[in-house]
Amino acid sequence: MTAAIVQLTRLVFDETPGAAPVPFDRDGLTWILDCGLGPLLWHLLERHPGLIPPGYADYVKAANLSAYVLSSETFDHLDEILDRAANVACQITLLKGVSVAQQWYPARHWRPMRDIDVLVNPRDQSRFEQQLVGLGYRQTSNYPPEFYLGHQHSMPFFHPTKKCWVEVHTALFPADTPAGQINVFKPSFLRRVPAQGVGHTAGKVWRLSDELQLIYAVVHWATQLRLVGGFVPVLDSLLILKNSRNGLDWDWILKACRNDTAARHLWLMFSYLATHGLYDIPSDVQRGLENGRRVIGSLGQRLLHRIIDQHMAARPRESLFNSDAMISMRWNTLLSDGAPMLKLVQLPWRIIFPPREKGRYRLARQWQRLKNALTRALR
């Protein structure tokens, strides 16, 4: 059976979905809701009311209404923040959900969001963060302040009454990471465009260009594996590819993908969409991403697609080798630099003797693992 969220994506966004849809079972339905995609399913039920088990329509409706309310509140908070930023002449670039939700989704509450991400110039960071403090936001984290030294964003801000998180970025990725070495992510090379219909002061609010937004969404998705909600950047990428109004500047994108990190991440995304019939890779783009395809390899590509299908697009089946850490290890190994055959040879060894992770014995990490285990046990 097609993974639940893949079928949902095809039915909502593909003009020619093909065969008649298969009803979602309870696991598929629960996974869709857990990933924040209830609004897409609610929209779909208008045309296909028999897609879910009897008695579950109210749950989907509630998920849609909750997403609508939360999204409206988030954008109200964003407008308030942008007004304060304009008062101190800070230029803001919207990132992630608050950017793509309004630009690419048919309704902005269809796109799940956990926080507000903005990018500011380092010289404006202090003045901007003072405005957040003036609005009642306070910095808080399970990580110590030292963790954020050299990070792409400062310690997150949280408003205790509004229950809103804000991350203030001064870069798209840490400079000392492979992603941070991609030229188009460096501050001096960023391509931005004015954000239409956002904020009340023209010229002060920006978005990443469509091309940069696409590369950023894909590389961020590939370098920071997330299972619950991990399919959302796939939707972001699909909508950018399908709906870019003026057409994408593929020459610029392929020039950025001379960097092997960018090339293999984009190849993974595009090949996955193509495998499920969601997007056809133009032949010249395939040739331009050859260095990425070569580093992943055909078997590595199939294994990575399998992780997406079984752990992002459908509820993971619990087993000894399907812990979050084990899946992350397989993902990072197969997507790393180096010869495909060597990475495949390394996999069994790393499964038996997982590489040590920095901070794996921190109290906060162990507490989170315990909460995750209790949550799974009580389902």
PyMOL commands that set and color helices and strands:
alter all, ss='L'
color gray80, all
select helices_A, chain A and resi 4-13+26-34+38-45+49-51+57-87+97-104+108-110+122-134+145-148+179-181+183-185+187-189+210-223+232-243+250-256+260-275+283-288+290-296+298-312+324-335+340-352+363-378
alter helices_A, ss='H'
color red, helices_A
select strands_A, chain A and resi 92-95+116-119+138-139+157-159+164-169+192-194+205-208
alter strands_A, ss='S'
color yellow, strands_A
deselect
rebuild
show_as cartoon
